[in-house]
């Protein structure tokens, strides 16, 4: 085998190894998100039309008084766009690590983790 063929084969082998070792981003079932999720006193309600409401009973806030948001779930990226009553929006992006019919777990880019049950 010539040196040129050896180098080509080596480069192909190395690139196959690196590509196969890259983990694929997990895809979560969006329909599991629909409903009301609770973590302590914090509540998030996700609706089919990709809107929702969040409220915290610790702050004496009810669902009717909660903050509106829109949401998207693409693979494992969950994005909330919180709608401020005085005008404007605040985006928050999370990485979902678990989503089942009864469990929702995600984290943000700052290392904060969240765990909810339905």
N, C-alpha and C positions, 0 to 999 in steps of 0.2 A: 504494500500500500504506500502510495506516495505521501509525502509530508503534506501536500495541499489537501488531499482527500482526508487525511487524518485530522487536520485542523477543522475542515468543514464538518466532519462527523462529530468532532468534539464540541463545536459551537452549537450544533443542532441538539445534541444530547443535553448540554447544559441548559439551553433555553427551554427544552421540554421539562426538565426537572424543576426549574423555577416557576414555570407556568402552572404545573400541576400542584405545586405546593402553596399557591396563592388561594386562600379560602374564599369561597364565593359568598357574597352577601346574602343572608337569609331573607326569604320573602315570607311575610306574614299575611294571614287571611283577614282582609279588611272587615268582613261582616262580623267577626268576633268583637270588634271594637264598639259596635253599636250597643248602647245601653248606658247605665249609670255605674261608675267605678268609684270606690271609696277607699281612702287611706286615712285612718284616724278620723279627723273632722273635715278633711278635704274631699270634695266631690267633683267629679268630671262627668258630664252627660254628653255623649256623642250621638248625634242623630244621623239617619240615612242620607239626608241632603248635605252632609259634610259641614254642618253647623253644630254648635254645642254651647254649653254653659258650664262655668265653674263657680263654685262657692265654697266658703269655709264656715261651718257652723260655729267654730271657735270665735270668729269675729261677729257672731250673731247675724250672719247673712243667710238668707233662705235661697232656694233655687230661683224663685221669682225675682230676686234682687241680684242674682249672680251676674258675672261678667260673660258676655257673649264672645265666642270665638269661631273661626272656621278652621277646618283641619284637612290634612292630606296624609296618606300613608303610602309611601312608595318604597317597596321592599322592606327595609327595616328603619327607614327614616320617617318619623312622625313629626309633622310640623303643625304648630298651633299659631294662628294669627289672631291675637287678642284684640278686640275692638274696644277702644277707649270711648266712653260716653261723651267726653268733651271734644272728641275728634282725634283721628289718627289710629294707628295700629301698632302692635308690638309683636314681632315674630319670635317664636321660641321653637328651637329644633332639638329633637331627642332621637336617640338610637334605641329602638325596641330590642330587648333581649329575650322577652317571653311574652306571648300573647295566645291565650287559650280562651275557652268559653267563660272561664271564671278567674283568670289571672292575667294581669297586665304589669309588666316590668320594663322600665326604660331608664336611660341615663342621659345627662346632657354633656356638653363638651368640657364642663368645668369639673366633672367627676361626681356630681350629685346624682344619687340613684333614687328611683321612685318605685314603689310597689303598691298595686291596687288590687282589690277584689271586687267581683260583681255580685 
